[in-house]
């Protein structure tokens, strides 16, 4: 597991790994572009719901050490700006035997050649050239805390969203917030072995927490006074 990772403007993935790791040793001894690797990223819902895995992504490409003082400094600065971690201080430290002379931490570069995503929206391939220009959702740093707060403290308000499910029988449904982004809130509804998701779009995209508060005030008083959103089946048993 890397201690941290980030993406360069060119779409390469920079990984900070232990100098003792198998990835670091393999990359150090491989010829340029000779070591193929796949990174698998799993997105797990931060609340307790059936089927907690919200998505997986696979990035395949060629793994090499970040070489040259200038390149290492640039990548370390990019990583530190986005993910400040103390391990960056160990990049120039040497360990005792049997790792004498090896950096405690190493920067690796994955030149991405293929990306596949399987998430709540479906499965598809993604053009690797889009990775470098992709921007994180503005709510990504707040999503976990907000979903956990909704689930633990506002179960009654979550249940009110059943009123937006239209003609569907809502008796006995339990509603748990599953995902949150700038465009809306996805909720997982369960009843016995029946499970399905519904997404509730905000009136307009939000850019920050203040905008989210306004969007949530619009959403939660809405049951019974808005047209129902479409809901998608997640699975039944």
Buried (B, 14 or more C-beta within 10 A) or exposed (E): EBBBBBBBEEBBBBBBBBBBBEBBBBBBEBEEEEBEBEBEEEBEBBBEBBEBEBBBBBBBBBBBBBEEEEEBEBBBEBBBEEBEBEBBEBBEEEBEEEBEEBBBBBBBBBBBEEBBBEBBEEEEEBEBEEBBEEEEBBBEEBBEEBBBEBBEEBBEBBBBBBBBBEEEEBEEBBBBBBBBBBBBBBBBBBBEEBBBBBBBBBEEBBEEEEBBEEBBEEBBEBBEEEEBBEBEEBEEE
